[in-house]
Amino acid sequence: MKINFLDLKGFVSPHAINNSQVFSPPPEFQTLTEYIIKEMFDLHMQSSQTVWDRKMFDDELKREGSGFLICYSDGATRETDGGGSSPAGKFNAHDIDASMKFDLMSRIIGFFIFYNVLDEMHILDITVANEMQSKGIGSLMLDSVIKINAGRGIKDFFLEVRTSNLKAVNLYKKFGFKIFMLRKNYYEDNGEDALCMVKKL
Ligand SMILES: CC(C)(COP(=O)(O)OP(=O)(O)OC[C@H]1O[C@@H](n2cnc3c(N)ncnc32)[C@H](O)[C@@H]1OP(=O)(O)O)[C@@H](O)C(=O)NCCC(=O)NCCS
């Protein structure tokens, strides 16, 4: 199963991801944007523990300095879980098909939202579809975003994560993020603490 990335806001250099081309939104951008936001919101409701409402996606898209990286596959794999090319079914850079166009049949399997201020990036959300988790998609997205933004002068990458979210904490640790603070009772829904993590280049 092949995957590709879409830079929704056009912030990302077309040559940055694995030296391959990132699809640029076509003239019917408005329609595609609406479609993508709807798909992202559905994914978010399915997979995320911290609930954003739909308006937060729209607002974030409009915010200056925000960035959205979408990971998608073609519509043919919509009904199947699919897997990457490694023996364990994990995805790696060889599974990225830069020629695969994004259209209204594409299946969004993950997304990454951040915003940049000066030389800092604040990671707001990274989500992979439930059935596609633990297959390397989160790693590919995080790796791409870090490389691209390092090239744009970002020096520090910040995020908050629930203490119980081991998958996410392990993902961030894999990429060199360190815990620098605990925010007590940070999450309103269950009073859970947040780990504040940073990666410094
Ligand atoms: C957190 C999340 C984005 C990770 O993406 P992913 O595609 O599942 O992650 P990967 O497959 O690239 O795995 C990255 C690392 O996470 C860790 N990991 C993956 N699956 C794991 C599991 N079931 N248990 C513990 N750690 C796990 C491993 O350290 C892994 O590295 P490795 O494969 O080299 O061992 C994804 O699981 C997700 O969408 N979760 C729900 C939303 C969420 O909680 N987002 C984070 C908000 S802060």
The ligand as a Gaussian input file, in Angstrom:
#p B3LYP/6-31G(d) Opt

LIG

0 1
 C        0.411000       8.327000      18.944000
 C        0.313000       7.983000      17.472000
 C        0.226000       9.265000      16.653000
 C        1.577000       7.205000      17.058000
 O        1.524000       6.946000      15.661000
 P        1.819000       5.463000      15.121000
 O        1.753000       5.470000      13.661000
 O        0.921000       4.532000      15.847000
 O        3.328000       5.286000      15.620000
 P        4.501000       4.396000      14.971000
 O        3.945000       3.144000      14.424000
 O        5.279000       5.253000      14.062000
 O        5.346000       4.039000      16.253000
 C        6.257000       4.981000      16.789000
 C        6.743000       4.494000      18.133000
 O        5.653000       4.519000      19.045000
 C        5.798000       3.411000      19.952000
 N        4.639000       2.539000      19.816000
 C        3.941000       2.204000      18.697000
 N        2.941000       1.353000      19.024000
 C        3.026000       1.163000      20.349000
 C        2.260000       0.411000      21.283000
 N        1.203000      -0.330000      20.875000
 N        2.602000       0.462000      22.590000
 C        3.653000       1.215000      23.016000
 N        4.431000       1.953000      22.179000
 C        4.090000       1.926000      20.859000
 C        7.069000       2.699000      19.580000
 O        8.132000       3.253000      20.330000
 C        7.217000       3.062000      18.124000
 O        8.539000       3.016000      17.655000
 P        9.101000       1.642000      16.980000
 O        8.107000       1.213000      15.975000
 O       10.394000       2.051000      16.378000
 O        9.204000       0.682000      18.091000
 C       -0.922000       7.101000      17.163000
 O       -0.845000       5.928000      17.919000
 C       -2.253000       7.790000      17.422000
 O       -2.819000       8.384000      16.518000
 N       -2.801000       7.707000      18.658000
 C       -4.091000       8.335000      18.964000
 C       -4.004000       9.849000      18.959000
 C       -2.981000      10.336000      19.949000
 O       -2.956000       9.902000      21.088000
 N       -2.131000      11.277000      19.494000
 C       -1.091000      11.866000      20.319000
 C       -1.559000      13.135000      20.929000
 S       -0.286000      13.871000      21.930000

